[in-house]
Amino acid sequence: MALVTDQRAYLLLLAVILIWAGNFPLSKLGLGELPPTTITAIRALIAAPVFLAVAVWRAPLGRPLDARDLSAFAVLGLTGLVGNTTVWYWGMVHTTPLNAGIIGATAPIFVSLASWVVLGDRLTPWNWVGIALSVLAVLVTVAKGSVDVLLALAVNRGDLIVLGSQALWVVYSIFTRLAPSGLPPAWVMAGSHVVSAIVLVPLSLAIDEPWVSPLAAPRGWMVILYGALPVTLGHLWYYGIVRTIGPARAATFLNLMPFVVIAMTWAMLGEPVRGYHVAGAALVIAGVFLASK
């Protein structure tokens, strides 16, 4: 995808931030009607043919798919939509979008640490300060600003599940760097969604109740369509944005995500914003900025 100007790139980046932030409160609404595995299974089933059509139309292949491509589809599908996203939805069942938005923003920290361990990337003293601030942000959020809650280990299990989903995102990110398939992003998206559908559809039919129609679960299906189309489209846009303005500037603006999640959750769900939410968001933004500096 080609972006002509920096101005267009920044406008698209604003759209991506709003789309991704909106996924937090909307997902909470949808999970009241459909279980997590059903949401991701139908999402993959809808998105896979859409992205296959986009890939064939926008980036026709000049060669047949090989083993390296298929392995990339498998790893990215299993660690992405099957793993990270499904586990994230399970965590969202038991926590608030506010907490999930702050904890989820720490993903770059875990990727930085994994890159240091696995790839030998160098971390500066400022990077370590950023990592420490992000860890503090997580502790403040899961403990609800109370030392007593933290010492008593009385933290919300949903927060821990969302935090655990970051481990799968780390694998997704590291694999993308270690073993890129060389295919255009649309093909990688399409292939990983096909793998996700192959795994998630029978899994959902086995462990969840029978799928219901959009009329019976309108909010649940709204979340499915939102995740299958705008959220996934945002990933393609973000790829083009990074190519245009660079990863550092793109990541700097993306760091505003926790505050956008807080604002949208308050506006859409009316959830009260506590002092520890604001403190956690500020700490994680500062932490991610320094960790990626």
C-alpha positions as CSV (number, residue, x, y, z in Angstrom):
1,M,0.0,0.0,0.0
2,A,1.5,3.3,-1.0
3,L,1.0,6.5,1.0
4,V,1.6,9.6,-1.0
5,T,2.2,12.2,1.7
6,D,3.2,12.5,5.4
7,Q,-0.1,14.4,6.0
8,R,-2.1,11.4,4.7
9,A,0.0,9.1,6.8
10,Y,-0.8,11.0,10.0
11,L,-4.5,11.2,9.2
12,L,-4.5,7.4,8.7
13,L,-2.5,7.0,11.9
14,L,-5.2,8.9,13.8
15,A,-7.9,6.6,12.2
16,V,-5.9,3.5,13.3
17,I,-5.6,4.8,16.9
18,L,-9.4,5.5,17.0
19,I,-10.2,2.1,15.5
20,W,-8.0,0.1,17.7
21,A,-9.0,2.0,20.8
22,G,-12.6,1.5,20.0
23,N,-12.1,-2.3,20.0
24,F,-11.7,-2.2,23.8
25,P,-15.2,-0.9,24.9
26,L,-16.9,-2.5,21.9
27,S,-15.4,-6.0,22.7
28,K,-16.7,-5.7,26.3
29,L,-20.2,-5.2,24.9
30,G,-19.9,-8.1,22.5
31,L,-18.6,-10.5,25.1
32,G,-21.9,-10.1,27.0
33,E,-23.6,-12.0,24.1
34,L,-21.0,-14.3,22.6
35,P,-18.1,-16.3,24.1
36,P,-14.5,-15.4,23.1
37,T,-13.7,-18.4,20.9
38,T,-16.9,-17.9,18.9
39,I,-16.1,-14.3,18.3
40,T,-12.6,-15.0,17.0
41,A,-13.7,-18.1,15.0
42,I,-16.4,-16.2,13.1
43,R,-14.1,-13.2,12.8
44,A,-11.4,-15.4,11.1
45,L,-14.1,-17.1,8.9
46,I,-15.3,-13.7,7.6
47,A,-11.9,-12.1,7.3
48,A,-10.0,-14.9,5.5
49,P,-11.9,-14.8,2.2
50,V,-11.9,-11.0,2.3
51,F,-8.2,-10.8,2.6
52,L,-7.6,-13.5,0.1
53,A,-9.6,-11.5,-2.4
54,V,-7.7,-8.3,-1.5
55,A,-4.3,-10.2,-1.8
56,V,-5.2,-11.6,-5.2
57,W,-6.5,-8.3,-6.5
58,R,-3.8,-5.9,-5.1
59,A,-0.7,-8.2,-5.0
60,P,-1.0,-11.1,-7.4
61,L,1.7,-13.7,-6.7
62,G,4.5,-14.3,-9.3
63,R,5.4,-17.7,-7.7
64,P,3.6,-20.5,-5.9
65,L,3.6,-20.5,-2.1
66,D,6.4,-22.5,-0.6
67,A,7.1,-24.1,2.7
68,R,8.5,-20.9,4.2
69,D,5.3,-19.1,3.4
70,L,3.1,-21.8,4.8
71,S,5.1,-22.0,8.0
72,A,4.8,-18.2,8.4
73,F,1.0,-18.5,8.0
74,A,0.9,-21.2,10.6
75,V,3.0,-19.5,13.2
76,L,1.5,-16.1,12.8
77,G,-2.1,-17.5,12.7
78,L,-1.5,-19.6,15.9
79,T,0.2,-16.9,17.9
80,G,-1.9,-14.0,16.5
81,L,-5.6,-14.5,16.2
82,V,-5.8,-18.0,17.7
83,G,-3.5,-17.3,20.6
84,N,-3.0,-13.6,21.5
85,T,-6.5,-12.3,20.4
86,T,-8.5,-15.2,21.8
87,V,-6.7,-15.1,25.1
88,W,-7.1,-11.4,25.2
89,Y,-10.9,-11.8,24.8
90,W,-10.9,-14.3,27.6
91,G,-9.2,-11.8,29.8
92,M,-11.6,-9.1,28.8
93,V,-14.5,-11.2,30.1
94,H,-13.1,-10.7,33.6
95,T,-11.6,-7.2,33.5
96,T,-12.5,-3.7,32.3
97,P,-11.5,-2.1,29.0
98,L,-9.7,0.6,31.0
99,N,-7.4,-1.9,32.6
100,A,-6.9,-3.9,29.4
101,G,-6.0,-0.8,27.5
102,I,-3.3,0.1,29.9
103,I,-1.9,-3.4,30.2
104,G,-2.1,-4.0,26.5
105,A,0.0,-0.9,25.8
106,T,2.9,-2.6,27.4
107,A,3.3,-5.0,24.5
108,P,6.3,-3.1,23.1
109,I,8.1,-3.6,26.4
110,F,7.9,-7.4,26.3
111,V,9.0,-7.3,22.6
112,S,12.0,-5.2,23.6
113,L,13.0,-7.6,26.3
114,A,12.5,-10.6,24.1
115,S,14.6,-9.0,21.4
116,W,17.3,-8.4,23.9
117,V,17.3,-12.0,25.0
118,V,16.7,-13.8,21.7
119,L,18.1,-11.5,19.1
120,G,20.8,-9.8,21.2
121,D,19.4,-6.3,20.7
122,R,21.2,-3.6,22.7
123,L,19.2,-1.9,25.5
124,T,20.4,1.5,26.7
125,P,20.1,2.8,30.3
126,W,17.1,4.9,29.1
127,N,15.5,1.7,27.7
128,W,15.8,0.0,31.0
129,V,14.2,3.1,32.7
130,G,11.3,2.8,30.3
131,I,10.9,-0.9,31.0
132,A,10.9,-0.2,34.8
133,L,8.2,2.5,34.3
134,S,6.1,0.2,32.2
135,V,6.3,-2.6,34.9
136,L,5.3,0.0,37.5
137,A,2.3,1.0,35.2
138,V,1.2,-2.7,35.2
139,L,1.5,-3.0,39.0
140,V,-0.4,0.3,39.6
141,T,-3.2,-0.9,37.3
142,V,-3.6,-4.5,38.5
143,A,-3.4,-3.4,42.1
144,K,-5.9,-0.6,41.6
145,G,-3.4,1.8,43.1
146,S,-3.3,-0.1,46.4
147,V,-0.2,-1.7,47.8
148,D,-2.4,-3.8,50.1
149,V,-4.1,-5.4,47.1
150,L,-0.8,-6.1,45.5
151,L,0.7,-7.7,48.7
152,A,-2.4,-9.8,49.2
153,L,-2.2,-11.0,45.6
154,A,-5.9,-10.0,45.2
155,V,-5.5,-8.9,41.7
156,N,-8.1,-9.4,39.0
157,R,-7.6,-12.6,37.1
158,G,-8.7,-10.9,33.9
159,D,-5.8,-8.5,34.2
160,L,-3.4,-11.4,34.5
161,I,-4.9,-13.2,31.5
162,V,-4.6,-10.0,29.4
163,L,-1.0,-9.7,30.6
164,G,-0.4,-13.4,29.7
165,S,-1.7,-12.8,26.2
166,Q,1.3,-10.5,25.6
167,A,3.6,-13.5,25.6
168,L,2.0,-14.8,22.4
169,W,2.3,-11.3,20.9
170,V,6.0,-11.5,21.7
171,V,6.4,-14.8,19.8
172,Y,4.4,-13.3,16.9
173,S,6.6,-10.2,16.8
174,I,9.9,-12.0,17.1
175,F,9.0,-14.6,14.5
176,T,8.1,-11.8,12.1
177,R,11.6,-10.5,12.4
178,L,13.4,-13.8,12.4
179,A,11.6,-15.6,9.6
180,P,9.7,-13.2,7.3
181,S,8.1,-15.0,4.3
182,G,8.9,-12.2,1.9
183,L,5.2,-12.0,0.8
184,P,3.2,-8.8,0.6
185,P,1.4,-8.0,3.9
186,A,-2.0,-8.7,2.4
187,W,-0.9,-12.3,1.7
188,V,0.5,-12.8,5.2
189,M,-2.8,-11.5,6.6
190,A,-4.8,-13.7,4.4
191,G,-2.8,-16.9,5.1
192,S,-2.7,-16.4,8.8
193,H,-6.5,-15.8,8.9
194,V,-7.0,-19.0,6.9
195,V,-5.0,-21.0,9.5
196,S,-6.9,-19.2,12.3
197,A,-10.2,-20.2,10.8
198,I,-9.1,-23.8,10.3
199,V,-8.2,-24.0,14.0
200,L,-10.8,-21.8,15.6
201,V,-14.0,-22.9,13.8
202,P,-14.0,-26.5,15.0
203,L,-12.6,-25.5,18.4
204,S,-15.5,-23.1,18.9
205,L,-18.1,-25.6,17.7
206,A,-16.7,-28.1,20.2
207,I,-16.4,-26.0,23.3
208,D,-19.0,-23.2,22.8
209,E,-22.8,-23.2,22.4
210,P,-24.1,-23.3,18.8
211,W,-23.6,-20.1,16.9
212,V,-26.5,-17.7,17.1
213,S,-27.8,-15.3,14.4
214,P,-27.0,-11.6,14.3
215,L,-30.6,-10.9,15.3
216,A,-30.1,-12.9,18.5
217,A,-26.7,-11.4,19.4
218,P,-26.4,-8.0,17.6
219,R,-23.7,-6.6,19.8
220,G,-21.6,-9.8,19.5
221,W,-21.8,-9.8,15.7
222,M,-21.0,-6.1,15.7
223,V,-17.8,-6.9,17.5
224,I,-17.1,-9.7,15.1
225,L,-17.5,-7.5,12.0
226,Y,-15.6,-4.7,13.7
227,G,-12.6,-7.0,14.4
228,A,-12.8,-8.7,11.0
229,L,-12.8,-5.5,8.9
230,P,-11.8,-2.2,10.5
231,V,-9.4,-3.6,13.1
232,T,-7.6,-5.9,10.6
233,L,-7.7,-3.1,7.9
234,G,-5.9,-0.9,10.5
235,H,-3.0,-3.4,10.5
236,L,-2.6,-3.0,6.8
237,W,-2.8,0.8,7.1
238,Y,-0.3,0.8,9.9
239,Y,2.2,-1.1,7.8
240,G,2.0,1.6,5.1
241,I,2.2,4.3,7.7
242,V,5.5,2.9,9.1
243,R,6.9,2.8,5.6
244,T,6.0,6.5,5.1
245,I,6.9,8.2,8.4
246,G,9.1,5.6,10.0
247,P,8.5,3.3,13.0
248,A,9.8,5.8,15.6
249,R,7.3,8.6,14.8
250,A,4.5,6.1,14.2
251,A,5.1,4.4,17.6
252,T,5.3,7.8,19.4
253,F,1.8,8.7,18.3
254,L,0.5,5.2,18.9
255,N,1.6,5.6,22.6
256,L,-1.4,7.8,23.0
257,M,-3.6,4.7,22.8
258,P,-4.2,4.2,26.6
259,F,-5.7,7.7,27.0
260,V,-7.9,7.2,23.9
261,V,-9.1,3.9,25.3
262,I,-9.9,5.7,28.6
263,A,-11.8,8.4,26.9
264,M,-13.8,6.1,24.6
265,T,-14.6,3.6,27.4
266,W,-15.9,6.4,29.5
267,A,-18.0,7.9,26.7
268,M,-19.4,4.5,25.4
269,L,-19.8,2.5,28.6
270,G,-19.8,5.2,31.3
271,E,-17.2,3.4,33.3
272,P,-15.7,5.6,36.0
273,V,-12.1,6.6,35.5
274,R,-10.0,6.2,38.6
275,G,-6.8,8.0,39.5
276,Y,-4.8,4.8,39.1
277,H,-6.1,4.5,35.5
278,V,-4.7,7.9,34.7
279,A,-1.4,7.2,36.6
280,G,-1.0,3.8,34.8
281,A,-1.7,5.3,31.4
282,A,0.9,8.1,32.0
283,L,3.5,5.7,33.3
284,V,3.1,3.3,30.4
285,I,3.3,6.0,27.8
286,A,6.5,7.3,29.3
287,G,7.8,3.8,29.7
288,V,7.1,2.8,26.1
289,F,8.6,6.0,24.8
290,L,11.8,5.5,26.7
291,A,12.0,1.8,26.0
292,S,11.8,2.4,22.2
293,K,14.0,5.4,22.2
